[in-house]
């Protein structure tokens, strides 16, 4: 192996030399492009600042400026491409590749292919490195020695995989090399997984497993559901799937046509550097709270976290919620909107400066004039267009009123020119024509709020309509009183510009169906992380909002903090039926890589079906369970933190809720400088952090201390998923402190899976 290692290092040296040559060329070209960009931008700036009032032919000048603008865009794009090439070459210079496959093709010719972060060709256009997303690279991730197939533009091709070799290369030097029949050998995984956590998720392209690769390269499923146990690499696989899709469909797909629903802002920041490290722009990221806030502008929408905290002391009507978050409830709303009689449709006044401009009665009359056989959304659209035409006529009429000419005469030259517009200088044959144009534009600007109100369907009173719907629906149920109460709470919250989470989706769906709005047909892919936290109604609304998108939904049914556990297979069946897709696929990841074997075995012991989870063979210390009262628990915690912060980058103290996290922060902040994390934070500091467990979803920490694992916080089997989630956040070390009477759930774990410590008061 020594001779082969020397040969491989020689090849690395040759590739690094070629990279250095290409870097010199790219840097020279980039410097030239930068100079050209600067010159063009300066020229554009000078042309754009010309006083067109002193030029005979203003339109000719505007054409020249437009040409300059296009030229600026072209040179900037060229410079951006060169910068990206420079960044890629610099990254390859440090570590050119991580894998090699030896194959014999159909023509009986042997070939060695090297797999890395990006492709690299020499002057003869021969591939020195193949991009990990290239079709032939699938052999590295999926193939075992022997006959293999891989996709090509002309269909699937067959080859014989003779050998698979893996490298760790740092600063151009091979530090580890071995042959394997596996996707990634344990030796490489042990090294990668033994590292300490960072504020960003690591790019783990070199350690993609076969089942993860199946997720990444799936291009046929309209609905892909990924059930992955904690630490199985499902989120990494999804981000690499996005990078693969952008590579695979570069001509038809851009990053702004992909949206990812993240569980919280901390998670959004944590994964934010993965795609850039793969040479791609980040997709759009949004939390459910941010999505709802944008679509219900002006309302304070209850978040999942707000609801969870509120229900710690005041449990909700779970039966009512389950009904409102079901697919059947969404179908009832759809049927309701199809059958609303004209007289039952609610309209709202459109006001201007405190007075009614278009009354609800007038709008109702306009709506009633539309063809009865048309669907409600079409009739609403025609109503909107008729109101806009009325507004245009009112603008023309108002522009002729004396107050308008008086207001225009009071404008200074600069504001008048802004109103007229550069493109209209010397366009009019007479001053009367010019004044008529300026007057109408002046009134149009003044009336813009009215136009916006019409355009955004504010003439439809969706809140009253939704209240009517709740009443009508409740009358058809066996318990109408519950729905009367629900309606009254909705209206009461509305008075304070608030809306419960359970009402947000039905309200938006009703509004969209009536007005024919709320759909983004440009989005091609929607990714939903932590699927177990979403209701089926929310999923269906996403399908409505992004009707042409393909869906990738991932999560872990065992980490159901906010709702009842549902099996992935059952979820796939329900979503397949509700989404009405032809190609649905479920991929299950049962092997956990994040934690040590000891932590994984301890965490899965809390689950009824925990035996299905496979622990990766990375050894560590047994988890510690400390039985103590509140006072002694805090003393133990302080002593523990003093030792941990010297050994680990990030120590996370996880609590049941925000109130407990805040109290603990007050007790520890002065001594340890700990940081309390909330739902509005985006960054996890590399130190001691305190946060409620629901904000830790998707994150990992070097060391985790669960504080308050007692009977009050975790009294019964409904809390199993929470304790499992807490345990699965830890990479290297886990401690549970009861700070009270121990949770009875701890007694269900075999005593050989943890190290007990009992602190007795003196």
Phi and psi in degrees as a GROMACS rama.xvg file:
@    title "Ramachandran Plot"
@    xaxis  label "Phi"
@    yaxis  label "Psi"
@TYPE xy
-61.7802  -42.9781  UNK-2
-66.405  -39.8071  UNK-3
-66.7207  -37.8469  UNK-4
-61.8096  -40.2467  UNK-5
-64.2528  -41.2444  UNK-6
-64.97  -42.2061  UNK-7
-66.0017  -38.7054  UNK-8
-65.8149  -36.0377  UNK-9
-61.0877  -41.1857  UNK-10
-66.5256  -41.5108  UNK-11
-57.7035  -44.5746  UNK-12
-60.028  -41.0652  UNK-13
-66.4095  -41.4873  UNK-14
-65.8867  -42.6232  UNK-15
-61.2972  -39.6534  UNK-16
-61.9408  -42.9141  UNK-17
-63.8383  -39.8022  UNK-18
-61.5215  -43.1191  UNK-19
-62.2542  -40.316  UNK-20
-62.4116  -44.7036  UNK-21
-67.1635  -33.8292  UNK-22
-63.3334  -41.4518  UNK-23
-60.2718  -44.9927  UNK-24
-63.4801  -46.5518  UNK-25
-64.5654  -40.7824  UNK-26
-64.4262  -39.0765  UNK-27
-65.5167  -45.1534  UNK-28
-64.821  -37.6474  UNK-29
-66.1994  -41.6884  UNK-30
-61.683  -41.5349  UNK-31
-65.0921  -42.0217  UNK-32
-65.7317  -38.4486  UNK-33
-63.8655  -41.5355  UNK-34
-63.9304  -39.8434  UNK-35
-66.2179  -40.5515  UNK-36
-60.988  -46.0655  UNK-37
-59.9676  -42.5415  UNK-38
-65.5461  -43.8365  UNK-39
-66.5428  -41.7413  UNK-40
-63.6161  -39.1442  UNK-41
-65.602  -41.8828  UNK-42
-64.2023  -39.8591  UNK-43
-64.5009  -43.3219  UNK-44
-60.5289  -41.3772  UNK-45
-67.0665  -42.0097  UNK-46
-68.0995  -38.7872  UNK-47
-69.8376  -22.6626  UNK-48
-92.4123  4.69699  UNK-49
-63.2349  137.781  UNK-50
-78.4287  100.215  UNK-51
-70.6275  -12.646  UNK-52
-72.3296  -13.5627  UNK-53
-106.725  12.1404  UNK-54
-114.279  141.592  UNK-55
-66.9814  -43.0757  UNK-56
-115.511  88.7787  UNK-57
-65.317  -36.1305  UNK-58
-64.6495  -35.8712  UNK-59
-65.4355  -40.4491  UNK-60
-62.9137  -43.0583  UNK-61
-62.1999  -37.1204  UNK-62
-64.0503  -40.9163  UNK-63
-64.4165  -42.0817  UNK-64
-61.8287  -40.4156  UNK-65
-63.4084  -40.5301  UNK-66
-63.0915  -41.3941  UNK-67
-62.8102  -39.3343  UNK-68
-62.3222  -42.9411  UNK-69
-65.1002  -38.0132  UNK-70
-65.8703  -40.7061  UNK-71
-58.653  -45.2208  UNK-72
-60.1811  -40.4123  UNK-73
-67.4635  -45.5757  UNK-74
-70.6426  -33.2512  UNK-75
-66.1566  -41.2666  UNK-76
-62.9551  -41.9412  UNK-77
-60.2884  -44.8522  UNK-78
-64.6585  -38.3838  UNK-79
-62.6186  -42.6037  UNK-80
-62.4285  -42.8798  UNK-81
-66.2531  -38.2522  UNK-82
-63.1137  -39.2446  UNK-83
-65.3425  -41.1947  UNK-84
-61.9388  -41.9612  UNK-85
-62.4091  -44.2444  UNK-86
-61.6177  -44.4011  UNK-87
-61.946  -45.0984  UNK-88
-64.0344  -38.8146  UNK-89
-63.711  -39.1204  UNK-90
-68.3938  -41.467  UNK-91
-65.7798  -31.0498  UNK-92
-61.0411  -36.2264  UNK-93
-75.3092  -42.7044  UNK-94
-147.534  90.9424  UNK-95
-61.473  -40.2516  UNK-96
-158.433  171.032  UNK-97
-131.046  -5.33228  UNK-98
-148.337  159.084  UNK-99
-142.253  137.467  UNK-100
-123.482  136.719  UNK-101
-106.913  119.15  UNK-102
-127.798  155.169  UNK-103
-114.662  118.47  UNK-104
-83.2047  -175.697  UNK-105
-63.3702  -22.9911  UNK-106
-90.325  12.6669  UNK-107
65.5117  25.2969  UNK-108
-101.325  134.319  UNK-109
-87.6005  143.122  UNK-110
-149.225  140.316  UNK-111
-107.325  125.366  UNK-112
-117.463  134.116  UNK-113
-106.022  133.565  UNK-114
-109.312  130.291  UNK-115
-145.063  -168.846  UNK-116
-68.7652  -28.1368  UNK-117
-151.275  160.321  UNK-118
-75.6418  150.918  UNK-119
-142.901  127.032  UNK-120
-117.654  150.623  UNK-121
-90.3288  -171.328  UNK-122
-63.1131  -26.9235  UNK-123
-88.5848  8.50446  UNK-124
65.9886  22.2173  UNK-125
-83.7657  142.734  UNK-126
-79.5983  118.141  UNK-127
-86.1984  -32.5499  UNK-128
-138.971  138.312  UNK-129
-102.224  135.153  UNK-130
-58.7431  139.106  UNK-131
-59.4978  -18.1593  UNK-132
-93.3032  -6.40259  UNK-133
-62.069  149.217  UNK-134
-53.4163  -43.4043  UNK-135
-68.2554  -22.5885  UNK-136
-67.701  -16.9403  UNK-137
-58.862  -26.6925  UNK-138
-61.718  -39.0103  UNK-139
-61.4944  -39.114  UNK-140
-87.005  -34.4304  UNK-141
-103.956  -26.406  UNK-142
-84.9  141.975  UNK-143
-109.053  162.314  UNK-144
-54.9887  138.112  UNK-145
121.689  -160.004  UNK-146
-70.3479  134.97  UNK-147
-137.464  157.589  UNK-148
-123.826  153.758  UNK-149
-150.37  153.134  UNK-150
-76.6656  146.035  UNK-151
-136.779  167.395  UNK-152
-58.9278  -22.0099  UNK-153
-102.349  16.0055  UNK-154
111.747  -173.808  UNK-155
-79.2238  138.56  UNK-156
-112.701  157.798  UNK-157
-117.512  142.087  UNK-158
-151.215  168.424  UNK-159
-107.927  123.608  UNK-160
-85.9256  114.667  UNK-161
-90.7901  -35.0195  UNK-162
-159.226  152.431  UNK-163
-132.485  124.419  UNK-164
-123.448  142.368  UNK-165
-124.448  145.029  UNK-166
-128.249  151.208  UNK-167
-117.089  117.344  UNK-168
-120.751  124.566  UNK-169
-127.441  127.711  UNK-170
53.0851  38.3148  UNK-171
79.4453  6.96315  UNK-172
-120.73  135.324  UNK-173
-74.5995  119.022  UNK-174
-102.282  -15.4809  UNK-175
-157.408  138.296  UNK-176
-153.186  133.865  UNK-177
-158.927  155.977  UNK-178
-96.2693  146.907  UNK-179
-151.784  156.336  UNK-180
-100.227  -3.71962  UNK-181
-92.3101  169.211  UNK-182
-60.1863  -54.5209  UNK-183
-137.791  125.041  UNK-184
-68.1255  155.445  UNK-185
-57.5349  -33.3077  UNK-186
-61.5813  -44.2063  UNK-187
-68.4571  -39.8255  UNK-188
-65.121  -41.7526  UNK-189
-57.2275  -42.5234  UNK-190
-65.9251  -47.8225  UNK-191
-65.6627  -40.3089  UNK-192
-83.5765  -13.1814  UNK-193
-84.1587  -3.63885  UNK-194
-74.0411  159.042  UNK-195
-78.2791  157.354  UNK-196
-70.0288  160.861  UNK-197
-130.36  170.255  UNK-198
-70.9941  -16.7032  UNK-199
-116.818  151.332  UNK-200
-68.8045  139.937  UNK-201
-78.3455  150.498  UNK-202
-84.2432  115.104  UNK-203
-114.436  39.0418  UNK-204
-56.6574  -36.9519  UNK-205
-67.8586  -17.554  UNK-206
-118.351  24.2039  UNK-207
-63.88  131.251  UNK-208
-90.4334  165.587  UNK-209
-57.9741  -46.1946  UNK-210
-67.6657  -32.4461  UNK-211
-68.4845  -37.0675  UNK-212
-65.9883  -31.4013  UNK-213
-62.595  -36.1016  UNK-214
-68.5443  -47.0026  UNK-215
-59.8985  -43.0154  UNK-216
-98.9435  12.5377  UNK-217
-74.8448  111.316  UNK-218
-113.526  4.69375  UNK-219
-109.517  -20.7141  UNK-220
-78.2314  132.668  UNK-221
-78.5956  -28.2266  UNK-222
-138.019  113.628  UNK-223
-115.189  118.811  UNK-224
-107.328  125.34  UNK-225
-115.042  110.738  UNK-226
-97.2654  114.327  UNK-227
-131.797  131.045  UNK-228
-66.1549  164.205  UNK-229
-57.6151  130.366  UNK-230
79.9737  14.3229  UNK-231
-84.7342  -2.61686  UNK-232
85.1495  18.6181  UNK-233
-67.4933  -39.3862  UNK-234
-67.9943  -41.9266  UNK-235
-59.062  -44.0703  UNK-236
-62.292  -36.2193  UNK-237
-68.2767  -41.7982  UNK-238
-65.8427  -38.1337  UNK-239
-70.6557  -29.4128  UNK-240
-63.2425  -41.9223  UNK-241
-61.8085  -45.17  UNK-242
-61.2884  -39.6515  UNK-243
-65.4404  -44.0165  UNK-244
-62.4657  -39.4872  UNK-245
-65.7062  -35.2682  UNK-246
-72.804  -43.102  UNK-247
-69.8917  -35.1404  UNK-248
-123.066  45.3135  UNK-249
-59.0299  -33.1195  UNK-250
-76.2654  -27.6126  UNK-251
-108.496  -10.3405  UNK-252
-132.64  133.964  UNK-253
-123.033  163.072  UNK-254
-64.1759  -26.442  UNK-255
-80.5001  3.37616  UNK-256
-102.432  12.8597  UNK-257
-125.057  132.774  UNK-258
-128.525  138.03  UNK-259
-118.512  125.305  UNK-260
-89.2041  112.824  UNK-261
-97.2059  154.76  UNK-262
-70.6849  -30.2422  UNK-263
-164.584  174.102  UNK-264
-70.0726  -32.2601  UNK-265
-60.0761  -43.4717  UNK-266
-65.4331  -40.3697  UNK-267
-58.6575  -43.3823  UNK-268
-67.5371  -40.4341  UNK-269
-58.8495  -37.2751  UNK-270
-97.175  1.92268  UNK-271
-67.065  -19.2698  UNK-272
-100.096  -2.98834  UNK-273
-66.5091  -53.3774  UNK-274
-62.8593  -45.1838  UNK-275
-57.4059  -35.2596  UNK-276
-69.4633  -18.4895  UNK-277
-96.3163  7.16203  UNK-278
83.5125  17.7784  UNK-279
-122.422  153.119  UNK-280
-74.1663  147.33  UNK-281
-64.3201  143.969  UNK-282
-74.3564  173.197  UNK-283
-71.9588  136.397  UNK-284
-121.961  138.56  UNK-285
-153.067  144.566  UNK-286
-89.8832  163.658  UNK-287
-58.54  -41.5029  UNK-288
-61.3532  -42.5729  UNK-289
-66.5799  -39.3692  UNK-290
-62.8136  -46.381  UNK-291
-68.1525  -39.3323  UNK-292
-62.1235  -39.636  UNK-293
-67.6236  -34.067  UNK-294
-89.0088  -14.0716  UNK-295
-123.272  55.9818  UNK-296
-57.2822  133.161  UNK-297
97.038  -9.94248  UNK-298
-112.499  142.297  UNK-299
-88.7066  102.258  UNK-300
-85.2602  129.194  UNK-301
-60.5642  131.732  UNK-302
-91.0053  166.751  UNK-303
-60.5044  -36.6739  UNK-304
-71.2814  -41.5655  UNK-305
-57.8305  -44.5924  UNK-306
-65.4387  -42.2389  UNK-307
-60.4493  -45.2585  UNK-308
-64.7132  -43.268  UNK-309
-63.0792  -33.3603  UNK-310
-84.6451  -1.5032  UNK-311
-63.7749  -32.9368  UNK-312
-109.356  -24.6411  UNK-313
-130.489  87.3881  UNK-314
-56.4575  142.456  UNK-315
-89.9389  169.006  UNK-316
-77.6928  96.2078  UNK-317
-67.2478  -31.0584  UNK-318
-66.0827  -44.1854  UNK-319
-62.1255  -45.7194  UNK-320
-61.843  -45.4724  UNK-321
-57.8564  -38.5166  UNK-322
-68.2257  -43.9751  UNK-323
-72.1773  -19.6396  UNK-324
-101.928  15.9429  UNK-325
-95.4322  163.797  UNK-326
-67.0321  -35.4692  UNK-327
-61.3126  -39.4723  UNK-328
-64.1627  -39.319  UNK-329
-64.9401  -36.1622  UNK-330
-67.6313  -36.9422  UNK-331
-63.6901  -41.2372  UNK-332
-61.3079  -44.4563  UNK-333
-60.6324  -43.3049  UNK-334
-67.1963  -38.3855  UNK-335
-59.5146  -44.7414  UNK-336
-66.9147  -26.7782  UNK-337
-75.1498  -19.8071  UNK-338
-115.413  7.59892  UNK-339
-65.858  124.526  UNK-340
-74.8298  153.846  UNK-341
-53.2504  -42.6252  UNK-342
-71.0485  -19.1218  UNK-343
-93.0156  -6.55357  UNK-344
-78.364  131.98  UNK-345
-96.0272  128.256  UNK-346
-118.986  162.679  UNK-347
-127.333  148.3  UNK-348
-63.1822  145.256  UNK-349
-105.739  119.155  UNK-350
-107.043  156.309  UNK-351
-142.295  122.206  UNK-352
53.8702  40.8454  UNK-353
81.9007  -0.862453  UNK-354
-117.796  153.799  UNK-355
-73.1151  125.518  UNK-356
-97.1806  -50.6617  UNK-357
-122.935  120.213  UNK-358
-79.4666  156.616  UNK-359
-60.6687  -37.4286  UNK-360
-63.1564  -45.4363  UNK-361
-60.7735  -43.5865  UNK-362
-64.1748  -38.254  UNK-363
-62.9137  -38.7938  UNK-364
-65.3986  -44.4383  UNK-365
-59.3404  -44.2507  UNK-366
-62.3986  -41.1961  UNK-367
-65.3841  -21.0927  UNK-368
-78.6379  -13.4247  UNK-369
-76.395  154.734  UNK-370
-54.7102  124.374  UNK-371
-65.4248  -28.3464  UNK-372
-77.2504  -14.1601  UNK-373
-73.8459  154.661  UNK-374
-68.3895  158.085  UNK-375
-59.4413  -39.8186  UNK-376
-64.4059  -36.5594  UNK-377
-69.6175  -39.6066  UNK-378
-65.8107  -36.8234  UNK-379
-67.0867  -38.657  UNK-380
-63.5901  -42.4099  UNK-381
-66.8317  -36.0551  UNK-382
-62.25  -44.5585  UNK-383
-59.1187  -46.1804  UNK-384
-64.1208  -37.7895  UNK-385
-67.9683  -38.1987  UNK-386
-66.0406  -38.9166  UNK-387
-64.215  -40.5438  UNK-388
-64.8338  -38.7136  UNK-389
-61.9626  -41.6118  UNK-390
-62.5426  -40.2872  UNK-391
-61.262  -42.2369  UNK-392
-65.9397  -38.2648  UNK-393
-65.5375  -36.1542  UNK-394
-63.5799  -44.7323  UNK-395
-61.7028  -42.553  UNK-396
-66.031  -45.4672  UNK-397
-67.0534  -32.8778  UNK-398
-62.0653  -19.696  UNK-399
-90.4912  -0.689883  UNK-400
-80.5695  148.023  UNK-401
-57.3008  -34.394  UNK-402
-62.3861  -28.8419  UNK-403
-70.7516  -49.9528  UNK-404
-62.5807  -34.563  UNK-405
-65.0638  -41.6025  UNK-406
-67.3633  -37.6246  UNK-407
-68.3089  -39.0087  UNK-408
-64.0555  -22.0341  UNK-409
-84.7192  -7.80774  UNK-410
-72.7784  144.854  UNK-411
-79.893  172.177  UNK-412
-59.1652  -41.0774  UNK-413
-63.1859  -46.4329  UNK-414
-69.4664  -33.1503  UNK-415
-65.1619  -43.7329  UNK-416
-64.377  -38.433  UNK-417
-61.0324  -40.0173  UNK-418
-68.1551  -41.3581  UNK-419
-69.3496  -41.6872  UNK-420
89.6928  135.871  UNK-421
-58.7467  -35.0125  UNK-422
-69.3198  -13.4534  UNK-423
-106.956  6.49614  UNK-424
-63.0864  129.181  UNK-425
60.3761  22.335  UNK-426
-82.8566  -31.1926  UNK-427
-91.4304  143.461  UNK-428
-76.6562  -25.9065  UNK-429
-138.408  160.073  UNK-430
-67.1771  -28.2141  UNK-431
-65.3408  -42.1981  UNK-432
-62.4624  -42.6103  UNK-433
-63.3503  -43.1152  UNK-434
-64.5888  -37.9115  UNK-435
-62.9849  -42.88  UNK-436
-63.7724  -48.7309  UNK-437
-63.0545  -39.5947  UNK-438
-63.6685  -44.4017  UNK-439
-65.7054  -39.3382  UNK-440
-66.2376  -38.7432  UNK-441
-59.5653  -47.4084  UNK-442
-69.2637  -37.6773  UNK-443
-60.4741  -40.6769  UNK-444
-66.0676  -42.78  UNK-445
-61.5585  -35.0183  UNK-446
-94.5564  11.38  UNK-447
-59.4485  -35.7197  UNK-448
-61.2717  -34.593  UNK-449
-69.2089  -44.4988  UNK-450
-60.1194  -45.1217  UNK-451
-61.1863  -39.1401  UNK-452
-64.0023  -41.1806  UNK-453
-67.2889  -47.6857  UNK-454
-60.8002  -36.9184  UNK-455
-91.4486  14.3494  UNK-456
63.7907  28.9783  UNK-457
-72.5081  -6.17801  UNK-458
-78.4036  -9.43037  UNK-459
-98.1997  122.52  UNK-460
-87.5174  83.6025  UNK-461
-67.7828  -29.1599  UNK-462
-69.1635  -44.4321  UNK-463
-66.5069  -36.9059  UNK-464
-65.2562  -40.6132  UNK-465
-66.8498  -38.8233  UNK-466
-62.3667  -40.6917  UNK-467
-62.1168  -41.324  UNK-468
-60.988  -44.9791  UNK-469
-59.9925  -39.3191  UNK-470
-64.6645  -48.4361  UNK-471
-62.7656  -40.849  UNK-472
-66.9999  -44.5069  UNK-473
-60.9733  -34.3469  UNK-474
-66.3412  -19.9985  UNK-475
-92.6136  -2.16714  UNK-476
-99.9013  172.158  UNK-477
-79.2269  -15.7563  UNK-478
-129.623  70.7315  UNK-479
-61.773  -27.0281  UNK-480
-62.331  -35.1635  UNK-481
-63.1721  -37.5099  UNK-482
-78.2134  -28.7276  UNK-483
-63.9062  -43.5223  UNK-484
-62.9733  -39.5933  UNK-485
-63.5486  -43.8874  UNK-486
-62.0937  -42.7153  UNK-487
-66.8475  -37.5192  UNK-488
-67.0676  -40.9957  UNK-489
-58.234  -47.471  UNK-490
-68.244  -36.1898  UNK-491
-66.5207  -43.4456  UNK-492
-64.6875  -34.4474  UNK-493
-63.3341  -32.9899  UNK-494
-59.0635  -29.7585  UNK-495
-101.931  16.4304  UNK-496
59.0157  38.6396  UNK-497
-122.639  156.282  UNK-498
-146.927  135.62  UNK-499
-68.515  148.628  UNK-500
-57.1815  -38.2055  UNK-501
-65.9243  -24.1789  UNK-502
-88.253  -21.557  UNK-503
-60.7882  -49.8877  UNK-504
-67.4227  -48.7743  UNK-505
-58.3185  -40.3553  UNK-506
-62.0479  -47.7404  UNK-507
-64.6901  -39.5179  UNK-508
-64.3133  -43.6734  UNK-509
-61.1801  -47.174  UNK-510
-58.4326  -46.5678  UNK-511
-65.2042  -40.5574  UNK-512
-68.2552  -36.4842  UNK-513
-72.3  -41.9353  UNK-514
-94.3942  -9.642  UNK-515
69.8187  32.1326  UNK-516
-120.883  -174.057  UNK-517
84.4211  12.0778  UNK-518
-114.68  136.874  UNK-519
-113.146  104.7  UNK-520
-89.9839  -0.807623  UNK-521
-87.9344  -25.3713  UNK-522
-67.0824  130.158  UNK-523
-104.071  -27.5625  UNK-524
-137.978  133.027  UNK-525
-120.83  126.813  UNK-526
-113.56  132.23  UNK-527
-124.202  113.567  UNK-528
-95.0259  154.225  UNK-529
57.4719  55.1771  UNK-530
-57.9813  -27.7762  UNK-531
-67.6874  -12.7322  UNK-532
-90.8497  -3.75938  UNK-533
-107.109  144.751  UNK-534
-83.6431  162.014  UNK-535
-64.5547  -31.7884  UNK-536
-65.09  -40.5144  UNK-537
-65.2559  -41.6772  UNK-538
-59.7248  -43.4159  UNK-539
-66.8623  -33.6163  UNK-540
-67.4566  -37.6011  UNK-541
-59.92  -40.8696  UNK-542
-63.1409  -37.9705  UNK-543
-67.7906  -42.5194  UNK-544
-70.2522  -32.443  UNK-545
-125.935  73.0679  UNK-546
-69.017  -22.6712  UNK-547
-100.474  4.11361  UNK-548
-85.1425  154.74  UNK-549
-92.8449  149.984  UNK-550
-118.002  131.8  UNK-551
-120.875  116.846  UNK-552
-121.381  125.636  UNK-553
-134.48  157.16  UNK-554
166.752  -167.807  UNK-555
-136.561  113.196  UNK-556
-61.8315  -23.186  UNK-557
-75.0333  -17.1009  UNK-558
-99.7917  41.3854  UNK-559
-82.6572  91.0524  UNK-560
-81.9487  -28.4563  UNK-561
-111.516  -7.57554  UNK-562
-155.128  175.434  UNK-563
-68.5453  149.988  UNK-564
-70.3162  137.165  UNK-565
-131.936  136.004  UNK-566
-66.8001  145.552  UNK-567
-57.8737  -37.6032  UNK-568
-64.3143  -40.4419  UNK-569
-66.5288  -40.1001  UNK-570
-63.2191  -43.0792  UNK-571
-60.8431  -42.8611  UNK-572
-62.088  -45.1239  UNK-573
-64.9797  -43.9365  UNK-574
-68.7664  -38.2758  UNK-575
-61.4953  -43.2147  UNK-576
-67.7452  -44.5085  UNK-577
-69.7133  -40.343  UNK-578
-79.1232  -18.7354  UNK-579
56.5165  52.009  UNK-580
-101.874  153.884  UNK-581
-88.2228  -37.4851  UNK-582
-117.326  99.3042  UNK-583
-115.42  147.354  UNK-584
-144.848  140.009  UNK-585
-119.493  125.22  UNK-586
-120.311  129.784  UNK-587
-111.321  131.83  UNK-588
-113.799  112.165  UNK-589
-104.504  -8.59034  UNK-590
-96.9934  128.104  UNK-591
-99.958  128.339  UNK-592
-110.03  -18.6735  UNK-593
-64.9722  -51.9842  UNK-594
-94.3254  165.191  UNK-595
-65.6499  163.018  UNK-596
-58.1343  -38.8326  UNK-597
-66.5003  -40.3049  UNK-598
-69.3813  -42.2103  UNK-599
-62.7358  -44.3976  UNK-600
-62.7244  -38.2833  UNK-601
-66.4233  -48.541  UNK-602
-62.45  -43.4313  UNK-603
-72.3631  -15.661  UNK-604
-66.7336  -18.7409  UNK-605
-79.9772  -13.5899  UNK-606
-98.475  139.324  UNK-607
-58.7341  -35.6547  UNK-608
-111.919  31.7992  UNK-609
-63.4334  -19.9547  UNK-610
-66.1414  -13.41  UNK-611
-78.0428  -15.8529  UNK-612
-84.8671  129.338  UNK-613
-102.872  130.527  UNK-614
-91.8958  135.825  UNK-615
-74.4186  143.774  UNK-616
-81.2714  66.9011  UNK-617
-116.822  113.095  UNK-618
-81.773  153.157  UNK-619
-161.618  -169.307  UNK-620
-78.3255  154.251  UNK-621
-64.1928  145.965  UNK-622
-59.8855  150.549  UNK-623
-107.211  131.184  UNK-624
-114.353  116.018  UNK-625
-105.06  115.647  UNK-626
-92.8182  118.026  UNK-627
-155.901  166.839  UNK-628
-86.6593  179.879  UNK-629
-61.8601  -43.9627  UNK-630
-66.4518  -48.8104  UNK-631
-68.345  -32.2571  UNK-632
-62.8364  -40.5524  UNK-633
-67.9371  -39.7337  UNK-634
-61.9753  -43.6555  UNK-635
-62.8577  -42.3703  UNK-636
-59.9475  -44.2954  UNK-637
-60.9956  -44.1694  UNK-638
-65.4219  -38.8863  UNK-639
-65.1065  -42.9909  UNK-640
-62.7452  -35.9173  UNK-641
-60.2043  -36.0589  UNK-642
-81.3582  -36.7865  UNK-643
-70.9907  -40.2735  UNK-644
-65.5239  -19.0655  UNK-645
-80.7587  -19.8331  UNK-646
-107.012  -20.3848  UNK-647
-128.922  151.571  UNK-648
-72.1833  -50.4786  UNK-649
-124.106  123.536  UNK-650
-113.976  119.181  UNK-651
-107.741  127.812  UNK-652
-102.63  115.557  UNK-653
-106.292  133.757  UNK-654
-119.66  173.481  UNK-655
-72.3109  -38.4878  UNK-656
-147.428  177.875  UNK-657
-67.6699  -37.4647  UNK-658
-59.987  -43.331  UNK-659
-67.7604  -35.5283  UNK-660
-65.5196  -42.4219  UNK-661
-63.0228  -42.469  UNK-662
-63.3951  -43.2792  UNK-663
-65.5274  -37.7626  UNK-664
-60.8434  -41.5199  UNK-665
-61.8972  -32.8613  UNK-666
-81.7862  -22.8618  UNK-667
-112.771  -19.6985  UNK-668
-56.8013  -47.6373  UNK-669
-65.6993  -38.8281  UNK-670
-80.7573  -37.4705  UNK-671
-114.674  -7.59315  UNK-672
63.0001  32.6377  UNK-673
-67.025  160.011  UNK-674
-116.3  127.082  UNK-675
-88.5335  123.416  UNK-676
-99.1287  137.163  UNK-677
-123.442  177.043  UNK-678
-66.4443  -17.7526  UNK-679
-91.8893  -8.68284  UNK-680
-75.9523  151.666  UNK-681
-117.532  -15.2491  UNK-682
-123.581  136.605  UNK-683
-100.992  109.709  UNK-684
-64.4922  153.98  UNK-685
-86.3895  71.5158  UNK-686
-166.091  -150.478  UNK-687
-85.931  122.522  UNK-688
-124.13  147.331  UNK-689
-122.782  129.711  UNK-690
-158.765  152.503  UNK-691
-68.7966  151.051  UNK-692
-58.2624  -33.7201  UNK-693
-67.2922  -19.9517  UNK-694
-84.0755  -9.40929  UNK-695
-90.7409  0.249228  UNK-696
-57.2956  128.38  UNK-697
85.1226  -11.1749  UNK-698
-97.0856  164.752  UNK-699
-138.448  151.253  UNK-700
-136.025  151.117  UNK-701
-58.0811  -47.227  UNK-702
-134.234  139.838  UNK-703
-125.141  133.905  UNK-704
-117.816  117.01  UNK-705
-89.8752  117.061  UNK-706
-107.858  128.343  UNK-707
89.6725  38.5021  UNK-708
-84.7157  69.9018  UNK-709
-120.85  178.909  UNK-710
-64.395  -34.5248  UNK-711
-66.6613  -41.2578  UNK-712
-80.4047  -38.1678  UNK-713
-131.403  74.6714  UNK-714
-80.7589  -26.0043  UNK-715
-149.857  -171.993  UNK-716
-63.0803  -19.4875  UNK-717
-64.3048  -16.709  UNK-718
-97.2656  0.731383  UNK-719
-57.6497  -44.1232  UNK-720
-64.2799  -31.7598  UNK-721
-69.83  -46.2799  UNK-722
-64.3259  -40.2706  UNK-723
-61.0249  -42.374  UNK-724
-63.2666  -42.8716  UNK-725
-58.3003  -50.4934  UNK-726
-61.9497  -37.045  UNK-727
-78.2436  -0.970147  UNK-728
-80.4959  -18.2984  UNK-729
-86.2464  132.455  UNK-730
-89.5213  -45.8007  UNK-731
-120.559  -30.3998  UNK-732
-148.271  141.459  UNK-733
-137.2  131.653  UNK-734
-132.557  134.465  UNK-735
-115.506  124.948  UNK-736
-113.335  123.244  UNK-737
-73.65  -38.747  UNK-738
47.975  45.7576  UNK-739
152.337  -170.91  UNK-740
-63.1973  125.887  UNK-741
-56.5723  146  UNK-742
-61.8306  136.089  UNK-743
-61.5844  -17.9459  UNK-744
-67.109  -26.8541  UNK-745
-64.7011  -28.7798  UNK-746
-71.2505  -14.8147  UNK-747
-83.124  -8.1606  UNK-748
-94.8989  134.25  UNK-749
-57.9571  134.807  UNK-750
-63.8651  -20.4006  UNK-751
-80.5969  -0.676095  UNK-752
-93.5807  -3.8604  UNK-753
-150.87  166.989  UNK-754
-104.312  111.977  UNK-755
-82.5075  144.522  UNK-756
-136.959  127.828  UNK-757
-115.381  122.644  UNK-758
-104.415  120.924  UNK-759
-107.153  134.905  UNK-760
-65.7147  137.234  UNK-761
